[in-house]
Amino acid sequence: MSNPHRQCTSGEIAATIVRWRLSPALSRCAGPHNRPVSRTTFTRYVALGDSLTEGLCDTLPGQTDGWLGWADRLAGILDGDARLAGTSLEFANLAVRGRRIADVVDAQIPHALEFGPDLVSVMIGGNDLMSPAADPDALATRLEGGIRALRASGTTVLLANIFDPQFAFFLKPFRGRAAVFNANIWSIARDQRATVLDVWGVREFRDPAMWASDRVHLSARGHRLLAAHAAHTLGVPYAEVRGPESAAESAAAAFAPPPPPDSVPFRTWLRVYAIPWVGRRLRHVSTGDGLGPKLPVPQRLDRGAGRQTWAVGRPH
C-alpha cells in the first residue's frame, strides 16, 4: 500500500506554511477597547462538509500524519481577530471525507446546533453532483432545509458554492450541473440571509499549483488561499506576516521547489487515484466510511509559545 502522504502531495512543503501573526503596528493599536474596525467577532465556529473542509492534502507542519485545511486555517485567523477584542475562539470541525448533502443536513447540522455556534461554514455538494443521476435543483432544496435550521438558531452561516470544475479535464462533464447548483446556492443565501463563500469566481483556483496531485483536493497553497478568501468574505481583515525564520525557510525552499501537482504522470494518476476512485463508486463505498470528525467538540486554539496547535485529522 502506498504512503497516503505521497498520494496527497500538496505542492508545498511544511516549512513554507506561514505562521499567523499580528503586524507590530496592528498589535499596538488593537486593544479590546481600541479595535481597528467595529464589527462582529466570532467566538465559536463549527465547520461542516466533506474532505475539502476536513483538510485532506494539507499536511500538518512538523507532523508525520494528519491534515490542517482551510477551515482550520480560518479558525486561526478568527481566533487572532477575537483576541484583538479581548476574547478567543472555540472551534469544531465536523467534516468527514466522502460525506454528502444528506449527511450534512441529517447529522452534521443537528450536531453543530448542540454547540450554540455563532458561525457555521457549510461546503458540500461535490460528491453528490458526481453521481450519474444527480439533480442539482433537488440537492439544493435538500440543503436549504439545513441552512434554514441553522439560520433559525441565529448563527451566521458561511455557505460555499462549488469550485468551477473546468480546472480538471475529468470533471468538466459536471460543469453544467455545478453551475445550476451554484445558482441555487445564491438563491438560498438570499432567502435565508446567509453569506456566500464564492469559490467558483476565484480565478486563482484555475492554477494547477492550487490542487494536490490527485487533482481533486486543494493543495496547501489552495487551502491557504481559501482560508484568506473566507476571512475577507466575513469582513475580517487578514494578511500573512512572515517572521525572519519563516522568510528564511521560504527562501531556502525556493531553490528546491517540489514538482507542481499537475506534473504527476497521467498513468500514475490513473493507477493511484482515478481507478481506485471509480472502483469505490461502483461498490458504493467511501474512504470516509467508519470515520468520525477530527474535532467533534469545540475547543480553544492553543497558541502556546506563539504558535498554533492544530486539530489532527487522519490520513486517507
Order of alpha helices (4+ residues) and beta strands (2+ residues): alpha-beta-alpha-alpha-beta-alpha-beta-alpha-alpha-beta-alpha-beta-alpha-alpha-alpha-alpha-beta
